[in-house]
């Protein structure tokens, strides 16, 4: 017997698909990243839509599956933008962080 907290595969796929499609569509506007970065962006955008979609749908009191899919699609689009911004920022900050940590460690 399946517990209520253990969703079946069909419901997971149904909930994750709009966010995945939104994340894939948003790659059109992600400039110049590598294939690995794009794959990571899609995975993070889809995960963002999967986990943030149901609470946002409940908060907005949307009852139809189409509205929930639209929310998931939009969150997938948005999630890729946020993930790409985080990747670019961390890539730009990495040399400064390495220098700061190494100088801190040599002072001790």
MOVEN-V216357 format. One record per backbone hydrogen bond with DSSP energy under -0.5 kcal/mol. CO is the residue of the C=O (numbers start at 1). NH is the residue of the N-H. E is the energy in kcal/mol with one decimal. If there is no record, write none. Layout:
CO_NH_E + CO_NH_E
//
This chain:
3_6_-1.5 + 5_7_-0.7 + 8_12_-1.7 + 9_13_-2.6 + 10_14_-2.4 + 11_15_-1.9 + 12_16_-2.2 + 13_17_-2.1 + 14_18_-0.5 + 16_20_-2.1 + 17_21_-2.5 + 18_22_-2.4 + 19_23_-2.3 + 20_24_-2.2 + 21_25_-2.6 + 22_26_-2.0 + 23_27_-0.6 + 24_27_-1.0 + 25_28_-1.5 + 26_29_-1.6 + 27_30_-1.2 + 29_31_-0.8 + 34_38_-2.3 + 35_39_-2.4 + 36_40_-2.3 + 37_41_-2.7 + 38_42_-2.4 + 39_43_-2.4 + 40_44_-2.6 + 41_45_-2.8 + 42_46_-2.5 + 43_47_-2.2 + 44_48_-2.6 + 45_49_-2.1 + 46_50_-2.4 + 47_51_-2.4 + 48_52_-2.6 + 49_53_-1.7 + 50_54_-0.6 + 52_56_-1.8 + 53_57_-2.8 + 54_58_-2.4 + 55_59_-2.5 + 56_60_-2.2 + 57_62_-2.3 + 58_61_-0.8 + 61_63_-0.6 + 64_68_-1.8 + 65_69_-2.3 + 66_70_-2.2 + 67_71_-2.2 + 68_72_-2.2 + 69_73_-2.6 + 70_74_-2.4 + 71_75_-2.5 + 72_76_-2.1 + 73_77_-2.2 + 74_78_-2.5 + 75_79_-2.9 + 76_80_-1.6 + 77_81_-1.3 + 78_82_-2.2 + 79_83_-2.4 + 80_84_-2.9 + 81_85_-2.2 + 82_86_-2.2 + 83_87_-2.6 + 84_88_-2.6 + 85_89_-2.4 + 86_90_-2.7 + 87_91_-2.4 + 88_92_-2.2 + 89_93_-2.2 + 90_94_-1.5 + 93_97_-2.6 + 94_98_-2.6 + 95_99_-2.3 + 96_100_-2.4 + 97_101_-2.6 + 98_102_-2.6 + 99_103_-2.4 + 100_104_-2.0 + 101_105_-2.5 + 102_106_-1.9 + 103_107_-1.2 + 104_108_-0.7
//
